[in-house]
Amino acid sequence: MKYICTYCNIYAYDEEKGDLDTKLEPGTKIEDFPDLWLCPVCGMPKEYLQEVRDDIFSLKMTAYTETQHDTKDLNYYRSIVRKMLVGICGEFSVCDGQPDRTCTGQKFGASIGFGGAGQGKTFEANYNSLQRYKLKMRVIKPHKAPKMSTSIFDKKIAVPFMGASISGVKNSMNDVVPEDALYRGLLKGAMSSGSIGLVGNTPESPDDLGVNIVGENNGWGIPIFKPQSQERLLQLIRLADELNAIAVGVDLDGAGSTYWNASNKPVYRKSEKDITELVDSTEKPVIFKGIMCIEDAIKILDSGANACYVSNHGGRVLDGGQGMAEVLPEIANEISGKIPIMADGAVRTGFDVLKVLALGADIALIGRPLARMSISGGEVAVKMYYKYVKDDLEKAMILTGCDNLKEVNMDILTISN
Ligand SMILES: Cc1cc2nc3c(=O)[nH]c(=O)nc-3n(C[C@H](O)[C@H](O)[C@H](O)COP(=O)(O)O)c2cc1C
């Protein structure tokens, strides 16, 4: 018998042939699938498979095979990464942290993979809080191609969005590629898109791996270090200086990292004195990431830092927390125009980027989707995602009446409850 997955409407399965990619021998009947089997396209369980007529099946099978092997577009890389991340991420058409997703739910001490901490409520809140805002369409105005280039840290960039700092292939991404391959894809894909990539910091690899890959990329990138001991942070910042990184950063919310603590590599909260010392230790711009309240934003400003990065780590550290879009407007109200504001959390499309800018950020950052592109197709796939976001951002600016980024503000948004 022949089946398709009715959830994604892409995956096709022929009992007679089996599916060696998902370890199903020829002749394996649906009822004999392992209980943990998930559709390699959408990550849903076998209950979504339904029998189809032979003619429909062959159409579906052709489309499925072509998407995977011939048409090297974003969907091609998405289909690859679905297989790479089986069991931890379904590469759903919307990456929203909602409760029925493969990545969400309590992990009881096991790796959180691509999901969020605890029950995943903060990840969910990132998505929900951003989607409460709606874009107002305003189309009567002389036509102009929107100008979306901007500059940050004295560097001109083609688009007002960047790739967030990501790390941890071993713990969080089924150990599918070496850690440095992840970083290279993120940095090079950003650079060839006219933007700047960030890289993270994992206890699974030497803590200077990210900054060294930034160095390999002629400094075009930003390493974000975990809040380790002050002494080690000062050394890492010095190395970033030597390697001529565009800027350096510390994810202060990394103080809650389970992986670092579990690996006996302690991470700490930082005091105002600590963060000022870090800023004073280098000529490079310093970013503090993990800012989710006005009090912290003011302390960042007072430290002399060069950017305030509003983020809850994609909901991966503190569960039951606020979504990024819940706090960004009030933080922006306080510090906008004083230092650049960067913000991330469930930013997926060019439409989302426009909302985040309208809420007060200077730069929006994208995490999970770019990480998936990097592990499946490196620079090429990351670049495709940048283009996808850029094209929608352009469209969104045209349709909301924004000719340039200065015209992007709260007036283009409405909020629903
Ligand atoms: C698998 C994974 C690993 C991450 N590793 C780091 C890291 O090493 N350093 C860091 O500052 N943030 C890290 N983050 C958080 C991201 O920089 C970013 O804040 C978050 O992914 C944004 O949310 P989004 O993925 O929903 O776009 C990681 C996120 C994920 C999903």
The ligand as an SDF file (V2000), in Angstrom:
LIG
                    3D

 31 33  0  0  0  0  0  0  0  0999 V2000
   20.8680   25.5100   19.3040 C   0  0  0  0  0  0  0  0  0  0  0  0
   21.1010   26.8900   19.8180 C   0  0  0  0  0  0  0  0  0  0  0  0
   22.3510   27.2400   20.3120 C   0  0  0  0  0  0  0  0  0  0  0  0
   22.5970   28.5250   20.7900 C   0  0  0  0  0  0  0  0  0  0  0  0
   23.8440   28.8590   21.2270 N   0  0  0  0  0  0  0  0  0  0  0  0
   24.0960   30.1260   21.6630 C   0  0  0  0  0  0  0  0  0  0  0  0
   25.4020   30.5210   22.0720 C   0  0  0  0  0  0  0  0  0  0  0  0
   26.3430   29.7510   22.0850 O   0  0  0  0  0  0  0  0  0  0  0  0
   25.5740   31.8020   22.4660 N   0  0  0  0  0  0  0  0  0  0  0  0
   24.5550   32.7260   22.4640 C   0  0  0  0  0  0  0  0  0  0  0  0
   24.7640   33.8850   22.8040 O   0  0  0  0  0  0  0  0  0  0  0  0
   23.3130   32.3670   22.1020 N   0  0  0  0  0  0  0  0  0  0  0  0
   23.0510   31.1110   21.6840 C   0  0  0  0  0  0  0  0  0  0  0  0
   21.7990   30.7690   21.2670 N   0  0  0  0  0  0  0  0  0  0  0  0
   20.7360   31.7950   21.2620 C   0  0  0  0  0  0  0  0  0  0  0  0
   20.7160   32.5870   19.9610 C   0  0  0  0  0  0  0  0  0  0  0  0
   21.8300   33.4370   19.8520 O   0  0  0  0  0  0  0  0  0  0  0  0
   19.4690   33.4660   19.8340 C   0  0  0  0  0  0  0  0  0  0  0  0
   19.3810   34.2920   20.9560 O   0  0  0  0  0  0  0  0  0  0  0  0
   18.1780   32.6710   19.6740 C   0  0  0  0  0  0  0  0  0  0  0  0
   18.4070   31.5220   18.9130 O   0  0  0  0  0  0  0  0  0  0  0  0
   17.1290   33.5580   19.0230 C   0  0  0  0  0  0  0  0  0  0  0  0
   15.9100   32.9120   18.9160 O   0  0  0  0  0  0  0  0  0  0  0  0
   15.4310   32.1280   17.5830 P   0  0  0  0  0  0  0  0  0  0  0  0
   16.2840   30.9180   17.4750 O   0  0  0  0  0  0  0  0  0  0  0  0
   14.0280   31.7720   17.8990 O   0  0  0  0  0  0  0  0  0  0  0  0
   15.5780   33.0430   16.4100 O   0  0  0  0  0  0  0  0  0  0  0  0
   21.5490   29.4860   20.7860 C   0  0  0  0  0  0  0  0  0  0  0  0
   20.2970   29.1270   20.2810 C   0  0  0  0  0  0  0  0  0  0  0  0
   20.0730   27.8560   19.7910 C   0  0  0  0  0  0  0  0  0  0  0  0
   18.7130   27.5300   19.2110 C   0  0  0  0  0  0  0  0  0  0  0  0
  1  2  1  0
  2  3  1  0
  2 30  2  0
  3  4  2  0
  4  5  1  0
  4 28  1  0
  5  6  2  0
  6  7  1  0
  6 13  1  0
  7  8  2  0
  7  9  1  0
  9 10  1  0
 10 11  2  0
 10 12  1  0
 12 13  2  0
 13 14  1  0
 14 15  1  0
 14 28  1  0
 15 16  1  0
 16 17  1  0
 16 18  1  0
 18 19  1  0
 18 20  1  0
 20 21  1  0
 20 22  1  0
 22 23  1  0
 23 24  1  0
 24 25  2  0
 24 26  1  0
 24 27  1  0
 28 29  2  0
 29 30  1  0
 30 31  1  0
M  END
$$$$
